[in-house]
Amino acid sequence: MATEGFINNTQLDFATYKQSLKEYLQSQSRFQDYDFEASNLSVLLDVLAYNTYHNAIYLNMIGSEMFLDTAQMRESIVSHAKELNYTPRSRSSSRVSVDISAAPIDTPDSITVPQYFTIRGTDTEGFTYYFSTMEPVLLSRSNNYYFSNVMFYEGTNKIEVFQLGTETTELKLTSNTLDTSSIVLEIRPSITDFTSETWNRAEDLYGLDGTDKIYFVEAAEDFKYKITFGNNVVGKKPSAGQVAVVTYRQSAGFDGNGISNFSSYQSADGYAANTFSIFYDGSSFGGAFAEDTNSIRYNAVRGFTNLGRAVTIEDYISLVKANFPSLQNVIAYGGEESTPKRYGKVVISAKPFSSEIMSTAQKEEVINFLSDKTPMSIDPVIVDPEYLYVNVISKVTYNINATTKTSGQIKNLVVSAINTFNNNFLSNFGSDLRQSKLLSAIDNADVSIVSNDTQLRISKRIVPLPGTSFKANWSFENPLYSENVRYVLPVGHEPIVYSEAFVYDGYNSFIQDNGVGSLIVYTTSDGTTTSLGTIGTVNYDTGEINITDLVVDSYDGDYIRIYAKLENSDITTVTNKILLIDNGDISVSTVGTRI
């Protein structure tokens, strides 16, 4: 209730503001009997209320932009990150490692492939991307004009020239698609003197004095960046009249990934383009768009905490995520938690955006990056994510009287709901499957659905090479289903671990546990089940599977599924496991009823 001399404006609501103004005026003696509705004074109250409302929104926005947690504008978030000495990540160029060979018509001692030599890549849709090398390459006659493992980076090079003045402290670069890792800064004595000296980029102030020829990179507005110089106390300041030449790469970011069709089209050292051939294995990788605002919030705080050092598990995760934007998700854990054990190690696993596992080159880059950031006694190792698949078998009952949809349409809606559940709640490290949420998602697929009876089982896909002994060790990381009494096959044992069919020793066979911890290959003929040998073990309490010697003749498809029944309805994951519901692992049947 408003009192004389006080207007309640704590609520961000127009009607509340107007009512507060009205109650305030009614508290005055001259307006006690005044009818505010449909009056001229009511119009004025509308104006005052709107003005108060707009000011409240404006001040609320200003207040929000003052803090990293609540800021919405990218410029505000970048500014707060700068206070934590964090530079938001720019676009990153995709890259590919190739071998270069030349076939000159003469026999020179060597052929120099210059810096920024460019090759052309074409994606599956016919779009062309250009990749260039950052270092010159010498093709010598003694090595048959061949050079291996040359890294090429996607993007087009741009040069910006700045005349430096007395007050010049920063250089604003004009591109908003640049890759800051490609920046090369050269300082020339004057506009007429083309001799140059390359200055180096500094990441921090440690060990710097006033003579060091360094520069810093800072984020600017609209995804742009700027170069700043020292002050002759920390880092040398260029002199007035000098010229700064900045060369950098403008990148297509994530769009440059996955290209596996490259060709040479540029001449070099006086030799035509058709003199050069390139050889490569795999496709381009590592490209990413500029860091988004949520990522800046996450990495700025953690970057300030770890100060570029990898000590805790969280340090490893934040450092890798901040510096390798092509990785969608990263997890780290102690080697004692892995299967098999890796004592004294820190295990890192990462899922790229564009593939299921990291390439060998990506793994080497991460290890090299961490090499000077970890304690000497700790060795980081990288393992591929392990994908565990959830098989969903659902019988859905729906009310025919509540829908005009066909049984097939109801089925498609349920399958779509399960796929949406997979995308929203699974597909990443640490994503657990809560059965109640999945059942609810199925029920909510359509208003006509009355109930669903859904069974889940977990599976691992193995790819044994036919005719070769296959070994594997993994854990489902959940307790497996346990009967009150287990019996050795074939007397009464309900299988807990079992596989799809394959050909083994000439027989159509399958793997199944025997109820007491062994994995056995069986074949069935005329209703009789025969054991063909033990090939591994199972730990029902931990879910660990160990295949010691499996030699298959052949199998259908690209892999063999190994299924397991779990003790609990919910499925949890730790370490490097990722749960997925593949569309091929969904089986839905529908039953119509009238209610």
C-alpha positions as CSV (number, residue, x, y, z in Angstrom):
1,M,0.0,0.0,0.0
2,A,1.5,3.4,-1.1
3,T,1.8,6.0,1.6
4,E,2.2,9.7,1.3
5,G,5.6,10.7,0.0
6,F,6.5,7.1,-1.2
7,I,5.9,5.4,-4.5
8,N,6.4,1.6,-4.8
9,N,8.6,1.0,-7.9
10,T,10.3,-2.2,-6.9
11,Q,8.3,-4.3,-9.4
12,L,9.3,-4.4,-13.1
13,D,5.7,-4.2,-14.3
14,F,3.8,-1.4,-16.0
15,A,0.5,-2.0,-14.3
16,T,2.2,-2.0,-10.9
17,Y,3.9,1.3,-11.6
18,K,0.7,3.0,-12.7
19,Q,-1.2,1.7,-9.7
20,S,1.5,3.0,-7.4
21,L,1.3,6.4,-9.0
22,K,-2.5,6.4,-8.7
23,E,-2.4,5.4,-5.1
24,Y,0.1,8.0,-4.4
25,L,-2.1,10.8,-5.9
26,Q,-5.2,9.4,-4.1
27,S,-3.3,9.8,-0.8
28,Q,-3.2,13.5,-1.4
29,S,-6.2,15.5,-0.1
30,R,-7.0,17.2,-3.5
31,F,-7.3,13.8,-5.4
32,Q,-9.0,11.6,-2.9
33,D,-12.4,11.7,-4.7
34,Y,-10.9,11.9,-8.2
35,D,-12.0,9.4,-10.8
36,F,-8.8,8.5,-12.7
37,E,-10.4,6.2,-15.3
38,A,-10.9,7.7,-18.7
39,S,-9.5,11.1,-17.6
40,N,-6.7,13.3,-19.0
41,L,-4.8,12.7,-15.8
42,S,-4.9,8.9,-16.5
43,V,-3.1,9.5,-19.8
44,L,-0.4,11.4,-18.0
45,L,-0.1,8.5,-15.5
46,D,0.4,6.2,-18.5
47,V,3.2,8.3,-19.7
48,L,4.8,8.4,-16.3
49,A,4.4,4.7,-15.8
50,Y,5.9,3.9,-19.2
51,N,8.8,6.2,-18.5
52,T,9.4,4.5,-15.2
53,Y,9.1,1.1,-16.8
54,H,11.6,1.9,-19.5
55,N,14.1,3.4,-17.1
56,A,13.8,0.3,-14.8
57,I,14.5,-2.0,-17.8
58,Y,17.4,0.2,-18.9
59,L,18.9,0.2,-15.4
60,N,18.4,-3.5,-15.0
61,M,20.2,-4.1,-18.3
62,I,23.1,-1.9,-17.1
63,G,23.3,-3.7,-13.8
64,S,23.3,-7.1,-15.6
65,E,26.1,-6.0,-18.0
66,M,28.3,-5.1,-15.0
67,F,28.9,-8.8,-14.1
68,L,30.4,-11.7,-16.1
69,D,27.7,-14.1,-14.9
70,T,24.7,-12.0,-16.0
71,A,26.1,-9.9,-19.0
72,Q,24.3,-10.6,-22.3
73,M,26.2,-8.4,-24.7
74,R,29.3,-10.0,-26.2
75,E,31.3,-6.8,-25.8
76,S,30.5,-6.7,-22.0
77,I,31.5,-10.4,-21.6
78,V,34.8,-9.8,-23.5
79,S,35.5,-6.8,-21.3
80,H,35.0,-8.8,-18.1
81,A,37.1,-11.6,-19.5
82,K,39.9,-9.1,-20.1
83,E,39.9,-8.3,-16.4
84,L,40.7,-11.9,-15.8
85,N,43.6,-11.8,-18.3
86,Y,41.6,-14.1,-20.7
87,T,41.5,-13.5,-24.4
88,P,38.5,-15.1,-26.1
89,R,39.4,-17.6,-28.7
90,S,39.2,-16.4,-32.4
91,R,38.3,-18.6,-35.3
92,S,40.6,-21.5,-35.8
93,S,41.8,-22.7,-39.2
94,S,41.3,-26.3,-40.2
95,R,44.5,-28.1,-41.0
96,V,45.8,-31.1,-42.9
97,S,49.2,-32.8,-43.0
98,V,50.4,-33.6,-46.5
99,D,53.6,-34.9,-48.2
100,I,54.9,-32.8,-51.1
101,S,56.8,-34.2,-54.1
102,A,58.2,-32.4,-57.2
103,A,59.1,-33.8,-60.6
104,P,61.2,-31.1,-62.3
105,I,62.3,-31.6,-65.9
106,D,65.8,-30.6,-64.9
107,T,67.8,-31.7,-61.8
108,P,68.3,-28.7,-59.6
109,D,70.0,-29.2,-56.2
110,S,66.8,-28.1,-54.5
111,I,63.4,-26.5,-55.0
112,T,62.0,-24.1,-52.4
113,V,58.3,-24.2,-51.7
114,P,57.8,-20.8,-50.2
115,Q,55.9,-19.7,-47.1
116,Y,52.2,-19.4,-47.8
117,F,52.4,-21.9,-50.7
118,T,48.7,-22.8,-51.3
119,I,46.9,-25.9,-52.2
120,R,43.2,-26.3,-53.0
121,G,40.7,-28.4,-51.3
122,T,37.1,-29.3,-52.4
123,D,34.4,-30.6,-50.0
124,T,31.6,-33.0,-50.9
125,E,29.3,-30.2,-51.9
126,G,31.8,-28.7,-54.4
127,F,32.9,-25.7,-52.3
128,T,36.5,-24.8,-52.6
129,Y,38.8,-23.9,-49.7
130,Y,42.4,-22.8,-49.8
131,F,45.2,-24.2,-47.5
132,S,48.6,-22.7,-47.1
133,T,51.8,-23.6,-45.2
134,M,53.3,-21.2,-42.6
135,E,56.9,-22.2,-43.3
136,P,59.0,-22.6,-46.5
137,V,59.8,-26.2,-47.4
138,L,63.1,-27.3,-49.2
139,L,62.7,-30.2,-51.6
140,S,66.3,-31.5,-52.2
141,R,67.6,-33.7,-55.0
142,S,69.2,-36.0,-52.4
143,N,65.7,-36.8,-51.0
144,N,64.2,-37.2,-54.5
145,Y,62.4,-33.8,-54.1
146,Y,60.2,-35.2,-51.4
147,F,59.2,-33.8,-48.0
148,S,56.7,-35.4,-45.6
149,N,54.3,-34.1,-42.9
150,V,53.9,-30.5,-44.0
151,M,51.0,-28.8,-42.2
152,F,48.7,-26.7,-44.3
153,Y,46.2,-24.3,-42.8
154,E,42.8,-23.3,-44.3
155,G,42.2,-19.6,-45.0
156,T,43.3,-16.7,-47.1
157,N,46.1,-14.4,-46.0
158,K,45.6,-10.7,-45.5
159,I,48.1,-7.9,-44.9
160,E,47.5,-4.7,-43.0
161,V,50.0,-1.8,-42.8
162,F,50.0,0.8,-40.1
163,Q,52.0,4.0,-39.8
164,L,53.0,4.4,-36.2
165,G,52.7,7.7,-34.4
166,T,53.8,9.0,-31.1
167,E,50.6,8.1,-29.4
168,T,50.1,4.7,-31.1
169,T,49.5,2.0,-28.5
170,E,47.3,-0.4,-30.4
171,L,46.5,-1.6,-33.9
172,K,42.9,-2.5,-34.6
173,L,42.6,-5.3,-37.2
174,T,39.7,-5.1,-39.6
175,S,38.7,-8.7,-40.1
176,N,36.2,-10.6,-37.9
177,T,37.2,-14.0,-39.3
178,L,40.9,-14.0,-38.5
179,D,42.7,-16.8,-36.7
180,T,44.8,-15.0,-34.1
181,S,47.3,-17.9,-34.0
182,S,48.4,-16.9,-37.5
183,I,49.3,-13.3,-36.7
184,V,52.8,-12.3,-37.9
185,L,54.0,-8.8,-36.9
186,E,56.9,-7.1,-38.6
187,I,58.2,-3.7,-37.7
188,R,60.0,-1.6,-40.4
189,P,62.1,1.5,-39.7
190,S,60.1,3.8,-42.0
191,I,57.7,3.8,-44.9
192,T,60.6,3.9,-47.4
193,D,62.8,1.3,-45.6
194,F,61.6,-2.2,-46.3
195,T,64.0,-4.0,-44.0
196,S,61.9,-5.6,-41.2
197,E,62.2,-7.3,-37.9
198,T,59.7,-9.8,-36.6
199,W,58.2,-9.2,-33.2
200,N,56.9,-12.1,-31.0
201,R,53.6,-12.5,-29.4
202,A,53.6,-12.6,-25.5
203,E,50.9,-14.4,-23.5
204,D,51.9,-13.0,-20.1
205,L,54.3,-10.5,-18.4
206,Y,56.6,-13.1,-16.9
207,G,60.3,-12.4,-17.6
208,L,59.8,-9.4,-19.8
209,D,61.7,-6.1,-19.6
210,G,61.6,-2.9,-21.6
211,T,63.8,-4.2,-24.4
212,D,61.7,-7.2,-25.4
213,K,60.2,-6.8,-28.9
214,I,56.8,-8.3,-28.2
215,Y,53.2,-7.6,-28.7
216,F,49.9,-8.7,-27.1
217,V,46.6,-9.7,-28.7
218,E,43.3,-8.5,-27.2
219,A,39.7,-9.0,-28.2
220,A,37.8,-6.1,-29.6
221,E,34.2,-5.5,-30.7
222,D,32.3,-7.6,-33.3
223,F,34.7,-10.6,-33.2
224,K,37.6,-8.5,-34.1
225,Y,41.0,-8.2,-32.3
226,K,43.7,-5.6,-31.7
227,I,47.4,-5.7,-31.2
228,T,48.9,-3.8,-28.2
229,F,52.5,-2.9,-27.4
230,G,54.6,-2.6,-24.3
231,N,55.5,0.7,-22.6
232,N,59.3,0.4,-22.5
233,V,59.0,-1.0,-19.0
234,V,57.3,-4.3,-19.8
235,G,57.9,-4.8,-23.5
236,K,59.4,-2.4,-26.0
237,K,57.2,0.4,-27.5
238,P,57.7,1.0,-31.2
239,S,59.0,4.5,-32.2
240,A,57.0,7.1,-34.1
241,G,57.5,6.9,-37.8
242,Q,58.0,3.1,-37.8
243,V,55.7,1.0,-39.9
244,A,53.9,-2.1,-38.6
245,V,53.0,-4.8,-41.2
246,V,50.5,-7.4,-39.8
247,T,49.9,-10.6,-41.8
248,Y,47.2,-13.0,-40.7
249,R,44.9,-15.7,-42.0
250,Q,41.1,-15.2,-42.5
251,S,39.4,-18.6,-41.9
252,A,36.2,-20.4,-42.7
253,G,36.4,-22.0,-39.2
254,F,34.4,-25.2,-38.7
255,D,33.3,-25.2,-42.4
256,G,36.9,-26.2,-43.4
257,N,36.8,-29.5,-41.6
258,G,36.4,-32.9,-43.3
259,I,37.9,-32.0,-46.6
260,S,39.7,-35.0,-48.2
261,N,40.1,-33.9,-51.8
262,F,43.2,-31.7,-52.3
263,S,45.2,-30.6,-55.4
264,S,48.2,-28.4,-56.2
265,Y,47.5,-25.4,-58.4
266,Q,50.3,-22.9,-57.6
267,S,53.7,-22.5,-59.1
268,A,56.8,-22.3,-56.9
269,D,60.5,-21.4,-57.4
270,G,60.0,-21.0,-61.2
271,Y,58.3,-24.4,-61.6
272,A,54.7,-24.8,-62.8
273,A,52.0,-26.1,-60.6
274,N,51.9,-29.5,-62.4
275,T,55.5,-30.1,-61.2
276,F,54.2,-30.6,-57.7
277,S,52.2,-33.5,-56.3
278,I,50.7,-33.9,-52.8
279,F,49.9,-37.0,-50.9
280,Y,47.7,-37.2,-47.8
281,D,45.9,-39.7,-45.6
282,G,42.7,-38.5,-43.9
283,S,40.9,-35.2,-44.0
284,S,41.2,-31.7,-42.6
285,F,40.5,-31.2,-39.0
286,G,40.6,-28.7,-36.1
287,G,38.6,-25.8,-37.6
288,A,36.2,-23.9,-35.3
289,F,34.2,-20.7,-35.2
290,A,35.0,-18.0,-32.7
291,E,34.3,-18.7,-29.0
292,D,30.7,-18.1,-28.0
293,T,29.7,-16.1,-24.9
294,N,28.9,-19.1,-22.7
295,S,32.3,-20.6,-23.5
296,I,34.0,-17.3,-22.6
297,R,32.2,-17.2,-19.2
298,Y,33.3,-20.8,-18.5
299,N,36.9,-20.5,-19.6
300,A,37.7,-17.0,-18.4
301,V,37.1,-17.9,-14.7
302,R,38.9,-21.3,-15.0
303,G,41.8,-19.7,-17.0
304,F,42.3,-17.2,-14.2
305,T,42.2,-20.1,-11.7
306,N,44.7,-22.4,-13.3
307,L,47.0,-19.6,-14.6
308,G,48.1,-21.8,-17.5
309,R,49.1,-24.7,-15.3
310,A,47.6,-28.3,-15.3
311,V,47.5,-29.4,-11.7
312,T,44.0,-30.5,-10.9
313,I,41.7,-32.5,-13.1
314,E,39.6,-29.4,-13.8
315,D,42.8,-27.6,-15.0
316,Y,43.4,-30.3,-17.7
317,I,39.8,-30.0,-18.9
318,S,39.6,-26.2,-19.0
319,L,43.0,-25.8,-20.6
320,V,42.2,-28.3,-23.4
321,K,38.7,-26.9,-24.0
322,A,40.0,-23.3,-24.1
323,N,42.8,-24.1,-26.6
324,F,41.3,-26.7,-28.8
325,P,37.9,-25.4,-30.0
326,S,37.4,-28.3,-32.4
327,L,36.8,-30.5,-29.4
328,Q,33.1,-30.6,-28.5
329,N,33.5,-32.2,-25.1
330,V,36.5,-33.1,-22.9
331,I,36.9,-35.2,-19.8
332,A,39.9,-36.0,-17.6
333,Y,40.4,-38.4,-14.7
334,G,43.1,-40.3,-12.8
335,G,44.6,-43.4,-14.4
336,E,43.6,-45.5,-11.4
337,E,40.0,-45.0,-12.5
338,S,40.6,-46.3,-16.0
339,T,40.2,-49.8,-17.5
340,P,42.9,-51.1,-17.5
341,K,44.6,-49.2,-14.7
342,R,47.2,-46.5,-15.6
343,Y,48.7,-45.5,-12.3
344,G,50.7,-42.3,-12.3
345,K,48.9,-41.0,-15.4
346,V,46.2,-38.4,-16.1
347,V,43.8,-39.8,-18.7
348,I,42.2,-37.3,-21.2
349,S,39.5,-38.2,-23.6
350,A,37.8,-35.8,-26.0
351,K,35.0,-35.9,-28.6
352,P,35.5,-33.7,-31.6
353,F,32.6,-31.9,-33.3
354,S,33.1,-33.5,-36.7
355,S,34.0,-37.1,-35.8
356,E,33.7,-39.7,-33.1
357,I,37.4,-39.8,-32.2
358,M,40.4,-37.5,-32.4
359,S,43.0,-38.0,-35.2
360,T,46.6,-39.0,-34.4
361,A,47.7,-35.4,-35.3
362,Q,45.1,-33.9,-32.9
363,K,46.3,-36.1,-30.0
364,E,49.9,-35.2,-30.6
365,E,49.0,-31.5,-30.6
366,V,47.2,-31.8,-27.2
367,I,50.1,-33.8,-25.6
368,N,52.6,-31.2,-26.9
369,F,50.5,-28.4,-25.6
370,L,50.3,-29.9,-22.1
371,S,54.0,-31.0,-22.0
372,D,55.2,-27.8,-20.2
373,K,52.1,-27.3,-18.1
374,T,52.0,-30.5,-16.1
375,P,54.0,-31.6,-13.0
376,M,57.1,-33.5,-14.0
377,S,55.9,-36.7,-12.3
378,I,52.6,-36.8,-14.2
379,D,52.3,-38.0,-17.8
380,P,49.0,-37.2,-19.6
381,V,47.7,-39.8,-22.0
382,I,44.9,-39.5,-24.5
383,V,42.3,-42.3,-25.0
384,D,39.5,-42.4,-27.4
385,P,35.9,-42.1,-26.2
386,E,34.2,-45.4,-25.7
387,Y,30.7,-45.5,-27.0
388,L,28.1,-47.6,-25.2
389,Y,24.7,-48.0,-27.0
390,V,21.3,-48.3,-25.4
391,N,18.8,-50.6,-27.1
392,V,15.3,-49.3,-26.5
393,I,12.4,-51.8,-26.9
394,S,9.1,-50.0,-26.3
395,K,5.5,-51.2,-26.5
396,V,3.3,-48.1,-26.7
397,T,-0.5,-48.1,-26.0
398,Y,-2.5,-45.2,-27.4
399,N,-6.2,-44.2,-27.3
400,I,-7.7,-44.5,-30.7
401,N,-10.6,-42.2,-29.7
402,A,-8.2,-39.4,-28.8
403,T,-6.4,-39.1,-32.2
404,T,-6.8,-39.2,-35.9
405,K,-3.2,-40.4,-36.4
406,T,-2.4,-43.8,-37.7
407,S,-0.4,-46.4,-35.8
408,G,2.6,-45.7,-38.0
409,Q,2.4,-42.0,-37.3
410,I,2.3,-42.7,-33.5
411,K,5.3,-44.9,-33.9
412,N,7.2,-42.2,-35.8
413,L,6.4,-39.7,-33.1
414,V,7.7,-42.0,-30.4
415,V,11.0,-42.7,-32.4
416,S,11.4,-39.0,-32.9
417,A,10.9,-38.3,-29.1
418,I,13.5,-41.0,-28.3
419,N,16.0,-39.4,-30.7
420,T,15.3,-36.0,-29.2
421,F,15.9,-37.4,-25.7
422,N,19.3,-38.8,-27.0
423,N,20.3,-35.4,-28.3
424,N,19.2,-33.5,-25.2
425,F,20.4,-35.8,-22.4
426,L,23.0,-38.2,-23.8
427,S,25.8,-38.1,-26.4
428,N,28.4,-36.5,-24.1
429,F,30.7,-37.5,-21.3
430,G,29.0,-37.8,-18.0
431,S,25.5,-38.0,-19.5
432,D,23.4,-40.5,-17.5
433,L,20.2,-42.1,-18.7
434,R,17.4,-41.8,-16.2
435,Q,14.7,-44.2,-17.3
436,S,11.8,-42.2,-15.8
437,K,12.7,-39.3,-18.0
438,L,12.9,-41.5,-21.1
439,L,9.5,-43.0,-20.2
440,S,8.0,-39.6,-19.7
441,A,9.4,-38.4,-23.1
442,I,7.7,-41.4,-24.8
443,D,4.4,-40.7,-23.0
444,N,4.6,-37.0,-24.1
445,A,5.2,-37.9,-27.7
446,D,1.5,-37.6,-28.4
447,V,-1.6,-36.7,-26.3
448,S,-3.2,-40.0,-27.3
449,I,-0.5,-42.2,-25.7
450,V,-1.8,-43.9,-22.6
451,S,1.2,-45.8,-21.4
452,N,4.4,-47.5,-22.5
453,D,6.2,-50.7,-21.5
454,T,9.9,-50.0,-22.3
455,Q,12.9,-52.3,-21.8
456,L,16.5,-51.1,-21.9
457,R,19.7,-53.0,-22.5
458,I,23.2,-51.8,-23.0
459,S,25.6,-52.9,-25.8
460,K,29.2,-52.5,-26.9
461,R,30.2,-52.8,-30.6
462,I,33.3,-54.8,-31.4
463,V,35.1,-55.0,-34.7
464,P,37.2,-58.2,-34.7
465,L,39.4,-58.8,-37.8
466,P,38.3,-62.2,-39.2
467,G,40.9,-64.9,-38.8
468,T,42.9,-62.9,-36.2
469,S,42.8,-63.2,-32.4
470,F,40.8,-60.4,-31.0
471,K,41.3,-59.1,-27.5
472,A,39.3,-56.4,-25.7
473,N,38.8,-55.1,-22.2
474,W,36.0,-52.6,-21.3
475,S,33.5,-51.9,-18.6
476,F,29.8,-51.2,-18.8
477,E,30.4,-49.3,-15.5
478,N,27.1,-50.5,-14.1
479,P,26.3,-53.6,-12.1
480,L,24.9,-56.4,-14.3
481,Y,21.7,-58.2,-13.6
482,S,22.1,-60.9,-11.0
483,E,19.7,-63.8,-10.4
484,N,19.0,-65.1,-7.0
485,V,20.6,-68.4,-8.1
486,R,22.8,-68.8,-11.1
487,Y,23.1,-72.0,-13.0
488,V,25.6,-73.2,-15.5
489,L,24.2,-73.4,-19.0
490,P,22.2,-74.9,-20.4
491,V,20.2,-75.7,-17.2
492,G,17.9,-72.8,-16.4
493,H,20.4,-69.9,-16.7
494,E,19.0,-66.6,-18.0
495,P,21.7,-65.0,-20.2
496,I,23.1,-61.7,-18.8
497,V,25.8,-61.0,-21.4
498,Y,25.2,-62.2,-25.0
499,S,26.1,-61.3,-28.5
500,E,24.8,-61.2,-32.1
501,A,25.5,-64.2,-34.3
502,F,28.8,-64.7,-36.1
503,V,30.6,-67.6,-37.7
504,Y,33.2,-69.3,-35.4
505,D,35.2,-72.4,-36.4
506,G,32.7,-73.0,-39.2
507,Y,29.6,-72.8,-37.0
508,N,26.9,-70.2,-36.7
509,S,27.7,-69.1,-33.1
510,F,27.1,-66.5,-30.4
511,I,28.8,-65.4,-27.1
512,Q,27.0,-65.9,-23.8
513,D,28.0,-65.8,-20.2
514,N,27.6,-69.0,-18.2
515,G,26.2,-67.4,-15.1
516,V,29.4,-67.8,-13.0
517,G,31.7,-65.3,-14.7
518,S,32.9,-66.9,-18.0
519,L,32.2,-65.8,-21.6
520,I,31.7,-68.8,-23.8
521,V,31.1,-69.3,-27.5
522,Y,28.1,-71.5,-28.2
523,T,26.4,-72.9,-31.2
524,T,23.0,-74.4,-31.5
525,S,21.9,-77.3,-33.7
526,D,18.6,-79.2,-33.6
527,G,17.8,-77.6,-30.3
528,T,21.0,-78.6,-28.7
529,T,23.4,-76.0,-27.4
530,T,27.1,-76.9,-27.6
531,S,30.1,-75.0,-26.1
532,L,32.9,-74.2,-28.5
533,G,35.3,-72.7,-25.9
534,T,35.8,-70.0,-23.3
535,I,36.9,-66.7,-24.8
536,G,36.8,-64.3,-21.8
537,T,35.4,-63.3,-18.4
538,V,32.7,-61.0,-17.0
539,N,32.5,-59.3,-13.6
540,Y,28.8,-59.0,-12.7
541,D,29.4,-56.5,-9.9
542,T,31.4,-53.9,-11.9
543,G,30.3,-54.7,-15.5
544,E,33.8,-55.3,-16.7
545,I,34.2,-57.5,-19.8
546,N,37.4,-59.1,-20.8
547,I,37.7,-60.9,-24.1
548,T,41.0,-62.7,-24.2
549,D,41.0,-64.7,-27.4
550,L,38.2,-64.5,-30.0
551,V,38.9,-65.7,-33.6
552,V,35.9,-65.2,-35.8
553,D,35.5,-66.5,-39.4
554,S,33.1,-63.8,-40.5
555,Y,30.0,-61.8,-39.4
556,D,27.3,-59.7,-41.0
557,G,27.5,-55.9,-41.0
558,D,30.3,-53.6,-39.7
559,Y,30.5,-54.9,-36.1
560,I,29.2,-57.4,-33.6
561,R,27.0,-56.2,-30.7
562,I,27.7,-57.4,-27.2
563,Y,24.5,-56.9,-25.1
564,A,24.2,-56.8,-21.3
565,K,21.3,-56.7,-18.9
566,L,21.8,-54.2,-16.1
567,E,20.8,-54.5,-12.4
568,N,19.4,-51.0,-12.2
569,S,16.9,-49.1,-14.4
570,D,19.1,-46.0,-14.6
571,I,22.4,-46.1,-16.6
572,T,25.3,-44.0,-15.3
573,T,28.6,-43.3,-17.0
574,V,32.0,-42.3,-15.7
575,T,35.5,-42.0,-17.2
576,N,35.5,-41.9,-21.1
577,K,32.2,-43.5,-21.7
578,I,29.5,-41.9,-23.9
579,L,26.0,-43.2,-24.0
580,L,24.1,-43.1,-27.3
581,I,20.7,-44.3,-28.5
582,D,21.3,-45.1,-32.2
583,N,18.3,-44.9,-34.4
584,G,18.9,-48.5,-35.4
585,D,18.7,-49.6,-31.8
586,I,15.2,-48.3,-31.4
587,S,12.3,-50.8,-31.6
588,V,8.8,-49.4,-31.2
589,S,5.5,-51.3,-31.4
590,T,2.0,-49.7,-31.0
591,V,-1.2,-51.1,-29.6
592,G,-4.5,-49.2,-30.1
593,T,-7.2,-49.2,-27.5
594,R,-10.5,-47.4,-27.0
595,I,-11.0,-45.5,-23.7
